[in-house]
């Protein structure tokens, strides 16, 4: 049986060509590292701000936002009370998955199925949560007729969601490599082949 041509490493199953297993694992790992880095920076900054607001006294927060326009329905006391909840939510939904992506990418790069399965599980969970959040925030921005909120939500959460979908696709492509190839080529996801 013939081996796939290495010059077509980026080709897909749709045109009948399969990529090399190492290249598929490398693409998936690089996407996980990129996603992990972006989420660590973004969610880390937001989580740091809310943690900072949670430990500051209310009077200090009031002085900080004195010149800033605030919606009338939100008070400084509410910001101070909600800050620990927001910081915890960001930790659970943003920072911890980013750490999982960064660490599991090493296993994906090495072709370990446990790392792939863990990354897929966290990617799908975070994708569902961010997708629901994106839909609800877009609906809220449309109802409040706020084009700026709509644009920010679509750009920030839409781009993260697009990266999550790309990483899921890359991981599934790497996992399905065994079905695309035959012969003596090794399957990186199953080290117990006989």
Residue pairs with C-beta under 8 A, 6 or more apart in sequence:
1 182
1 183
2 183
3 183
3 185
4 17
4 18
4 19
4 20
4 180
4 181
5 17
6 20
8 17
8 19
9 19
9 20
9 23
10 19
10 23
11 17
11 18
11 19
12 19
12 173
13 173
13 176
13 180
18 177
18 180
18 181
19 173
19 177
20 185
21 111
21 174
21 177
21 181
21 185
21 186
21 187
21 188
22 111
22 188
24 170
24 173
24 174
24 177
24 188
25 108
25 109
25 110
25 111
25 174
25 188
26 109
27 170
27 173
27 174
28 105
28 108
28 116
28 119
28 167
28 170
28 171
28 173
28 174
29 105
29 106
29 108
29 109
30 105
31 163
31 166
31 167
31 170
32 101
32 102
32 104
32 105
32 108
32 119
32 167
33 101
33 102
33 105
34 163
35 98
35 101
35 160
35 163
35 164
35 167
36 98
36 99
36 100
36 101
36 102
36 105
37 98
37 102
38 98
38 160
38 163
39 94
39 95
39 97
39 98
39 101
39 160
40 95
40 98
40 99
40 102
42 94
42 156
42 160
43 90
43 93
43 94
43 95
43 98
44 94
44 95
46 90
46 94
47 87
47 90
47 91
47 94
47 95
50 83
50 84
50 86
50 87
50 90
51 83
51 84
51 87
53 61
53 79
53 80
53 83
54 80
54 83
54 84
54 87
56 64
56 80
58 76
58 77
58 80
61 76
61 79
61 80
62 76
65 76
65 79
93 126
93 129
93 130
97 122
97 123
97 125
97 126
100 118
100 119
100 122
101 119
101 122
101 123
101 167
104 115
104 116
104 118
104 119
104 122
105 115
105 119
106 115
107 114
107 115
107 116
107 118
108 115
108 116
108 119
108 171
108 174
110 188
111 188
111 189
111 191
112 189
113 175
113 189
113 190
116 171
116 174
116 175
116 189
119 167
119 171
120 168
120 171
120 172
123 164
123 167
123 168
123 171
124 168
126 164
127 161
127 164
127 165
127 168
130 157
130 160
130 161
130 164
131 161
133 157
134 153
134 154
134 157
134 158
134 161
137 149
137 153
137 157
138 150
138 153
138 154
140 149
141 147
141 149
141 150
141 153
142 150
174 188
174 189
175 189
177 187
177 188
177 189
178 187
178 189
178 190
181 187
186 193
187 193
